[in-house]
Structures are given as structure tokens and as C-alpha cells.
Amino acid sequence: MPATGDRTTKTQMSDAAGGHALCFSFCRLGLIFWMDSYSLLYSSSHRTRLFAGFQRLRSQKKMCDVILEAGGVSFPCHRALLASSSDYFWAMFGEGTAESSAGSIRLPALTPQGLETILDFLYSGWLSLSASTLPVVLKTARYLQVETALSVCERFMMESLNAENCCCYANLAECHALLNILETANQTIAMEMKDLLQENRDDLLSLNIQSLTGVLDADEVPGVKELDLVKLTLSWLEENGPLPLLKSNFLLSRLRFGLVAPEDLMKLSCAHKAMATPLIRSQLTRILEYHGMGSAQPIAQSRQSTLRESPNRVVLVGGGASVNWPEQQVWAFDPRSRKCSPTSCVLPLRLKSFCVCSLGGFLFVLGGDEVKVGEKGAKTSVTMETSNRVWRFDSRFGSWEKVESMLERRAQFTCCLLQDTIYAIGGRQSLLSTDAALASVEFYDMGAGKWRRSVTLPRPLYGHASATLDNNLYVSGGHPGNQGGHHSSLHDNREITRDVLSWNLKDRVWEKKASMSIGRFSHRLAAARGFIYALLGMYEPFCDIERYDPQADLWTRLKPLLFGSFDYGMTSTASGNLLLFGGRRWKDGQEETVKSVLEYDTKKDHWREICQLPRSLTGTECTRLALPD
């Protein structure tokens, strides 16, 4: 074999060198000894023949020096092979034990089937396994301390684990301390819980308490309402109880009561004694207080009120195939599966040029132009009116709520989060059939449920972009309005700006930073990996993007976009990459709406199209939000 030959050659060379060195040393003493070089060779077939030889001796019952008995069945064996393969037999056949010289040994804890299977493995290296024999084989391997057989069982379980057997495998793994299998089985139960509740509820009720606790600790249990988990846990306590108060409280405290409606909590607490313990009652009291906090709920989040869904889903709010007729549908994009699907969430009204952000599991939709359909005689007309309304969507219960309106009507503005506070910056509004740009900035005080004014921009802006990084708020580009006053008329011939402004809570002063390489309007700004990225907007002749380094106060041009587009949705991912959804572009002199989903790798400066949306989309706004399936 080549590998063996290589090792042999190295051994010969090393020994030859050592031999010469020894010969030289002895020559100086007047003695001469010649040492022969040697080779160390390995035969892979010897082990197979050794197994086959022992198996033949066992089948012919030759040279067997001990008989194992289980369930009234006798198995002639060889002590040497048993002791060399099992720590249990090594200790049993050691010096000074009664079994070391016994001709027959009874193993009442084992079954004939399990013992025969493990003995076959010890004599051949082959382990016969199936779903039906796995429990008895695991028990025998663990009892006899045959670690190699346990490893084979673990591999079998890991490869065959699925929704049908995950509960059974979790119980086996817990019983036999197979920690890797236990963790994986618990994860599978959590991910498959929706189907298990419908089809295998009895298996869930027979789960060991460690696995049920692990499942209730899981951050992702897709498509399952917390109320169903509460009911399952209470049924499990009734099926497996009574449990000590400490264990019962330990299990129930893993539930997220903040995801259950107050009326359901009250019914459950009255119907089940386990919900009436002092610890659980104190948790329910705090949750009922949370439900009554109103506007402050987003900043009062805890594990008890956090959805068991992926926090990395991207919601695509509004937009549509036509720029003039936005839709109310909200879509959800899963970066892992790269699938986009409609949700049950529908915007309360049609909006253009609005803003969205998410905080504490709530989606906020701010301002924009409200698109309304009216009738003038026999004709249908579409009108737009700039709004200051703010809507809040609670993803836990799928409900919309109108919260305090902004102080100003705003469209083509920007909003961002800075230390759990929403800031609305600049924009434009309609005044007596004319448009005016805004320099005003306001923030939402969630504790009080009020909008309050902040430091105004140096001049009015609309069509700008914003991002936050290291507690600093950055604003770039946009179309400037007139100086002197919050409201000013807009003129199409005004130059789109390259300026970048920065603001923070400590200094509370707008500070000018290094300008972008080109003026940008209706573009996107994103923070990732400690940098600010400026992406394409409208009216740009090239597809350039650029990156801002706050430490150096310097912009650097990066790899251009695959194709020029604008009016797309954008968000950053948990890994620091950027995702672009849909948009519009010019092709053959005509404007078209696209359905591409592009990913920009900020580390490698690389663009790629990862998938396509189910249909063309423009004018959508994006943010990351945990949503139930």
C-alpha cells in the first residue's frame, strides 16, 4: 500500500541515520558495532482475519472459556475478547473477582436479543440496528460499557432523526446520556412542533422533562402559538404529575406568557392549580402590567414577550408593480431559504414615500403620501395627500394600532432608530396645492406616547437617506429647500446635494462630514461592519456605490451595482451584508419594474443575485422583524 510504503521508507532512513551515528560514537571508543536498519509494516487484513477467526471459534463453540446467560439463553464466549472490548468485562474478569474463574455468568438485566446483538458486534465489528431494536441495543451497550457500539448507535440516530422519531430519540438520548443526540433531538422537536401538536401529541406528552424544558427554552418554534405551548405543558404536568413544586415552577417559567392574550391567561390561571403558585402568579401579574403599557411596550421587552421566530426575516412593506398604485400587502423574506411569501399582515391604507422601522417586535409605519381613490362624475380619480399618521403593528397578535401622529406631515423623509428612539427627519409636505421641504426633526417618546421636536437640520431636505452607527445619526444627500424657515417651496432646478451630516445625543449639533463623491437623491444609506454604505438613488448616471469610514472621515468607491436601479427596498442582514429588493431601472429607453433580490457582501465587495421575488416590486420599504408563520 502506498501509505504504508511511505511510512516504511521514512523509518528506514531515520534508523539508518541513527545507526551511523551510534557506529561513529562507538568507533571513537575503539569498538565497532553494525546495526541493521528495520521496517515497520502493517497488515489491514490481519484484523479482519482475527475477527473472522474468533467468530468461527464462537460459532463452533471451540475454546470458549465462559458462558453468558440472559433470559434463559446461553452464549459461549471468550474471556480475552470480551475483556479487551468492554470495560465492564475487563473489571469483571480481573484478578480477585468471583467471575474471573466462573464458568457461567448470569446477566439478568439484559435481554437475549440485546446481548446477542452486542456480542455479534464484539466478534465482527458489525452492529445490526433498526428503529425497533435500537432501545434494547442501546441499553445493552451502555450496561456493558461498549463505547464503540454506543458511537455507532449515535451515528445511526443522528442520520435517521426526523419528525416521526424525534420524541423517542430524545427520551433514549436522555436515558443513556447521549448529549449530542439529546440536543439535536430537542432542536428537531422545536422546529417540528407545529406538526407534532397535530399528529403526535401523545409522543409530546411522553417526553422526558429535560427535553420538554429544552424545547420551551428554544428561541425558534416556528408556526406555533404560545397558547398551544402553555396548554401542552399543562397537559404534560397532568399526565406526568404530580411533580414537586420546584420542578413544576421550573417548567412553567420557561413559557413566554407575554405572547398570550390577557383573557386567555386569566382563564388558564383559574383552571389549573399549577398556574396558581406564587412564582407563576407573580410572572402573570408582570405580564398583565406589560399588556397595559400601551405605547411603552416596545421598550419594555423581555424574553417573556419575544416571539419564538427567526429575528432575521425581512418584511417588505407596501410597494407594488406600479409606482402610481401601491399595494397594501406585506411580504416576508427568509434569508435562509431565500423564499418570499405574503403574510396575513395588510397595511391599513395605500402609501407612497413612507418610512418603516421595527423595535421590540413591533413594526412602525410612518407618514408618506396616502393614495386615495375618488369619483368625479363618471370618472375615477386617484389623489395623494401627505400624512403624519403613525401605525404600529404587533406581530405577536397580528393587530394594527394607530398611535400618536407626528407633529409634521412628511413624505420622502427618512426615519431611523437611535437608542430605542424613532427619529423622523426632514421630508416634504403639501401646503395649499404646493410642496414644501422640511428641515424639522422630531422623535417619538415611547414612554409618554408623544412626538417631540429635536434639533432641526441646517436646511430643509427631502429625498435624503439616513443611518445610525455607534450612537451617531448620519444624513446624506437629498434635494435641498430654501434656507431660512422650516417650510420652503421646491424648485426642480435645485442641485441634488453631496453633503453628509452627523448628529449625536451628546453634542446635539448637526456637524458636516466629508461629502460623497456624487450628489444622491432618493438613495439608500446602511450601516454594516463599522462603515456607512451609500447606494444608488434616482437620476444617477453610473452604478457607483461608496463606503464611509467615520474614523478617517473618508469615502471610498466600491464595486458598482450589477445594474442601475432605484426605488428598491433595502436592509442589512445579521451577518453584515446588504439585501436589495426589486426597484425600477431603465432598459432600452423604457422604465421597467424588476423582481430581483441582490446581495452585497460588504466583506468581499461582491454583488450577486440570490433569487427573485414572486413578482415585480417597486416602492417597498424593508426592515427585519420576527413574524409568525
HELIX and SHEET records of a PDB file:
HELIX    1   1 PRO A    2  ARG A   28  1                                  27    
HELIX    2   2 SER A   44  SER A   59  1                                  16    
HELIX    3   3 ARG A   79  SER A   85  1                                   7    
HELIX    4   4 ASP A   87  MET A   92  1                                   6    
HELIX    5   5 ALA A   98  SER A  100  5                                   3    
HELIX    6   6 PRO A  112  SER A  124  1                                  13    
HELIX    7   7 LEU A  134  TYR A  143  1                                  10    
HELIX    8   8 GLU A  147  SER A  160  1                                  14    
HELIX    9   9 CYS A  166  CYS A  175  1                                  10    
HELIX   10  10 LEU A  179  MET A  191  1                                  13    
HELIX   11  11 MET A  193  GLU A  199  1                                   7    
HELIX   12  12 ARG A  201  LEU A  205  1                                   5    
HELIX   13  13 ILE A  209  LEU A  216  1                                   8    
HELIX   14  14 GLU A  226  ASN A  240  1                                  15    
HELIX   15  15 LEU A  245  LEU A  252  1                                   8    
HELIX   16  16 PHE A  257  LEU A  259  5                                   3    
HELIX   17  17 PRO A  262  ALA A  271  1                                  10    
HELIX   18  18 LYS A  273  ALA A  276  5                                   4    
HELIX   19  19 PRO A  278  HIS A  291  1                                  14    
HELIX   20  20 GLY A  294  ILE A  299  5                                   6    
HELIX   21  21 ARG A  303  SER A  305  5                                   3    
SHEET    1   A 3 VAL A  73  CYS A  77  0                                        
SHEET    2   A 3 VAL A  66  ALA A  70 -1                                        
SHEET    3   A 3 SER A 104  ARG A 106  1                                        
SHEET    1   B 4 LYS A 339  VAL A 346  0                                        
SHEET    2   B 4 GLN A 329  ASP A 334 -1                                        
SHEET    3   B 4 VAL A 314  VAL A 317 -1                                        
SHEET    4   B 4 GLU A 621  ARG A 624 -1                                        
SHEET    1   C 3 LEU A 351  LYS A 352  0                                        
SHEET    2   C 3 ASP A 369  LYS A 376 -1                                        
SHEET    3   C 3 LYS A 379  THR A 386 -1                                        
SHEET    1   D 4 CYS A 355  LEU A 359  0                                        
SHEET    2   D 4 PHE A 362  LEU A 366 -1                                        
SHEET    3   D 4 VAL A 390  ASP A 394 -1                                        
SHEET    4   D 4 SER A 399  VAL A 403 -1                                        
SHEET    1   E 4 THR A 414  LEU A 417  0                                        
SHEET    2   E 4 ILE A 422  ILE A 425 -1                                        
SHEET    3   E 4 VAL A 441  ASP A 445 -1                                        
SHEET    4   E 4 LYS A 450  ARG A 453 -1                                        
SHEET    1   F 3 ARG A 428  LEU A 431  0                                        
SHEET    2   F 3 THR A 434  ALA A 437 -1                                        
SHEET    3   F 3 SER A 488  SER A 489 -1                                        
SHEET    1   G 2 LEU A 461  TYR A 462  0                                        
SHEET    2   G 2 HIS A 479  PRO A 480 -1                                        
SHEET    1   H 4 ALA A 465  LEU A 469  0                                        
SHEET    2   H 4 ASN A 472  SER A 476 -1                                        
SHEET    3   H 4 VAL A 500  ASN A 504 -1                                        
SHEET    4   H 4 GLU A 511  LYS A 513 -1                                        
SHEET    1   I 4 ARG A 524  ALA A 528  0                                        
SHEET    2   I 4 PHE A 531  LEU A 535 -1                                        
SHEET    3   I 4 GLU A 546  ASP A 549 -1                                        
SHEET    4   I 4 LEU A 554  ARG A 557 -1                                        
SHEET    1   J 4 GLY A 569  SER A 572  0                                        
SHEET    2   J 4 LEU A 578  PHE A 581 -1                                        
SHEET    3   J 4 SER A 596  ASP A 601 -1                                        
SHEET    4   J 4 HIS A 606  GLN A 612 -1                                        
SHEET    1   K 2 ARG A 584  LYS A 587  0                                        
SHEET    2   K 2 GLN A 590  THR A 593 -1                                        
END                                                                             
